[in-house]
Amino acid sequence: MTESPALPALWPAPVAPGAVDATVTVPGSKSVTNRGLVLAALSSEPGWLRRPLRSRDTLLMAEALRALGVGIEETASSSSAGTSGGEAWRIIPAGLHGPATVDVGNAGTVMRFLPPVATLADGPIRFDGDPRSYERPLGGVINALRALGARIDDDNRGALPMTVFGGGALEGGAVEIDASSSSQFVSALLLSAPRFNQGVEVRHVGAALPSMPHIRMTVDMLRSVGAQVDTPEAGGEPNVWRVTPGALLGRDLVVEPDLSNAQPFLAAALVTGGRVTIPDWPEHTTQPGDALREIFTTMGGSCELTDRGLTFTGSGRVHGIDVDLSEVGELTPGIAAVAALADSPSTLRGVAHLRLHETDRLAALTKELNELGGDVTETADGLHIRPRPLHGGIFHTYEDHRLATAAAIIGLAVEGVEVENVATTAKTLPDFPALWTEMLDPTSPAARRA
């Protein structure tokens, strides 16, 4: 990937010159890429990831697995198995070993998915990351691994930094876990469970689980590489997942576009009364971002899914919405931005867990939208947004990629919005500023010709 030009500390969010009319190719899914990397690393034979996302979070995952001894070769991919070429990573499993140090950055998938992998390594694995990573919930994973036989030194913080003393294997078995702060706690244990001596039985105890689509994604991907998984949806006990021990198969996986990262571009069609097409939108998927079709249609647009992809068309009006986002919490910042530009109030519910994400997203959205003239109230589990005329100003992002893209959405309709540290979008969406300006430029290749 060529190095992008340096971005200004304050990025002037471009105002839409009119209704957008563009095709935007969105890079691969972070959630699929990082799960695919972990499963391929634990497989009994080499595998391929085609069209993987290359971003900070996925490169941190790849480097961490390399540090544990996994081979990851990056190549150009020829057309095969339904692909049309592009980048491909060949993953070559090996005996996991330490000592090693893993930099998690501020990636929830890395800090949560890799400690169970580290228990299977031979030697100590040190986990460290950005300052914010020390504040993010990890105790559920740490306590569960200890209950399953792991030795971990975290100075009793229940958080990073920490060291996992891998013994080359983990006994596994039954464990209870409170995953109400992050569904990644469940996914973390399930992904490595086929390699545990007894597999695993994960029983969630506590408040309702957020982001269930991500757990369904984990289960589907486990099954695709040969794992046997029993789930509540398949007639099992509520809130209980069982994975049988066994070898995982090497696969050739084509990574879907990241549908959550398509959100700002679809929002642009809604806000400007325009039209945006996202190529290769899957007909069936476990990605939470697929919910945008229904949510943004309710807020005033329409969509059509064809062999070419998803085309979303705005009506020229943006309506408020009352919606439970508990299963799709990562979409909240973008929906809040659209709601601030709507013609009626909105209530976003079921997302109290967002206080524990890259930043406290509820507090950050409330503060930043209100400082632009908005009227946003933080509730116990979400936001209430009453649209008001907005004005320009600095929109702080708190090193949170979804805050930055939310600010860009506001900037479509409000002059003078300056996005602080827009470069943080590289966490999951490389080259976002370039993609955004190309979408708005009627002379760019992305724009449709009349």
ABEGO torsion letter per residue (X at the ends): XBBBBBBBABBBBBBBAEBBBBBBBBBBBAAAAAAAAAAAAABABBBBBBGBBBBAAAAAAAAAAAAAGBBBBBBBBBBBGGBAEEBBBBBBBBBBBOBBBBBAEABAAAAAAAAAAAAABBEBBBBBBBAAAAABBAAAAAAAAAAAGBBBBAGGAGBOBBBBBBAGBBAEEBBBBBAAABAAAAAAAAAAAAABAAEBBBBBBEBBBBGAAAAAAAAAAAAAAGBBBBBAAAGBBBGBBBBBBEBBBBBBBBBBBBAAAAAAAAAAAAAAGBBBBBBGBBABBABAAAAAAAAAAAAGBBBBBBAAEBBBBBAGBBBBBBBBAAAAAAAAAAAAAAAAABABBBBBBGAAAAAABABBAAAAAAAAAAAAGBBBBBBAAEBBBBBBBBBBEBBBAGGBAAAAAAAAAAAAABBGBBBBGAAAAAAABBGAAAAAAAAABAABAABBBX
